[in-house]
Amino acid sequence: MAATVFSSLLYSKMFPTGDTCKLWTDAAEVRAMLLVEGALAKVQGAQGIIPELSAAFIHRSSLEVQIDAARLGNETGQNGVSVPGLVTAFRTAMEAPEFSQHVHWGATSQDIIDTALMLRLRQTLAIQEERLKYLLQSLAIKSRTYAKTPMAARTYGQHATPTSWGAVLAQWGEPIADAMTALPTLKNTSLLVSLSGSSGTASVLGPDAPATRAALAEALKLADPKRSWHTDRGPILRISNWMCDLVAALATMGQGLIGLTGSDTGEVSLGNVGESSTMPQKQNPVGPSVLVALNNQMAGLRASLQSAAAHQHQRDGAAWFTEWMVLPQIALSAATALEIACSVVEDMQPDIKQMTKNLGGLGLVHAEALSFALAKEMQRSDAQKLVKKLVAQAHSTKTSLAEIVLKARPELPISLFQVDTQLGNAPTAANAFATRVETL
């Protein structure tokens, strides 16, 4: 088995990452670091910190030079960080020592790596935002379409009361919409530039280090933290937690679909299902199962990143290295979950006849409504006891609850046992979700 399913020849189609995979490669990291070095030089040239000719040459070179990440491997292994090797290779590639001597002026490796990371996270979030929009629009359309399509709500895997397929879709969709709503604030507060020097004091960054940092932030379209965040990993945690929360919401949908597509339930069909090697009848819900698996993995990844957020002193290599191992997996897991969710929601179809059939049976989904109707003329506890006896009678005689009750109490309204009058606010919730998505 490959080290990661996302790049595996065997498993990558099962765990598709879309365009996000291009952002989490060695080549993408090197390119992002070069962009940061070039932008820093341009800013420092404009502020007179380094010669303007050097700044212009370095900036142009950062856009043109190609550096093979494989060439940096030995130095990275020795130094524990890729920037020293990158700077050496960049200076060599420029072939102009009089200009290249001014590259990486006053910055530290963590400034470059963290800022480059933020550039890639910004692109990652942009892709995820587009996929979120598509997913929410698909859910909203179906939620409104099936706002009044009755089905059995289930708690602890058992029939509870009537609901609607549209309301179930809305229940899945609301936390996903919450993620979309939270995204602008997340980007504004967490996509930060880093320029604080070796110990976070910016001691060799020039006469007005805050102004240089602010200018670099503006050049790269990142936020200025107005301080060092070498050991404050809050920005990383906020972004990763957002992704983890999103995957949890998608996994909730996955869990629901696994149950609803089961052979004993059969209320939803998926367009793309898996086959068994020996059982021809099987139609395995692969996509929903992957959503659940990704969330299972996310729990461990989140815990690792949380633990690594406690840095020692002014910079901490060991904690920082942990981020490098964990954060790409979080980003790719979130990307995969969105790709799969979009495909699953687009293709899934409700089996309305089966929903109606499952909802019927002995009509026990109306037991709660019956108990509250009876509570108007007796103690609530007595009403519950009576309904429990009636439910037991329905089970033992295989007779519908409505038939038993209306035979004994014909004065009770038949509407107690009619699904369309027992949906509560399910249609309202379904339409409210669809309206919310339309305003996002």
Secondary structure, DSSP 8 states (H G I E B T S, - for coil): --S-GGG-TTTTTTS--GGGGGGSSHHHHHHHHHHHHHHHHHHHHHTTSS-HHHHHHHHHHHHH----GGGGHHHHHHHSSSHHHHHHHHHHHHT-HHHHTTTT-S--HHHHHHHHHHHHHHHHHHHHHHHHHHHHHHHHHHHHHTTT-EEEEEETTEEEEEEEHHHHHHHHHHHHHHHHHHHHHHHHHH-B-----TTSS-TTS-TTHHHHHHHHHHHHT-B--SS--SS--HHHHHHHHHHHHHHHHHHHHHHHHHHHTSTTT--EE-SS-B--SS-TT--B-HHHHHHHHHHHHHHHHHHHHHHHT---TT--HHHHHHHHHHHHHHHHHHHHHHHHHHHHHHH-EE-HHHHHHHH-TT-GGGHHHHHHHHTTTS-HHHHHHHHHHHHHHHHHHT--HHHHHHHH-TTS-GGGG-GGGS-TTHHHHHHHHHHHHHH-
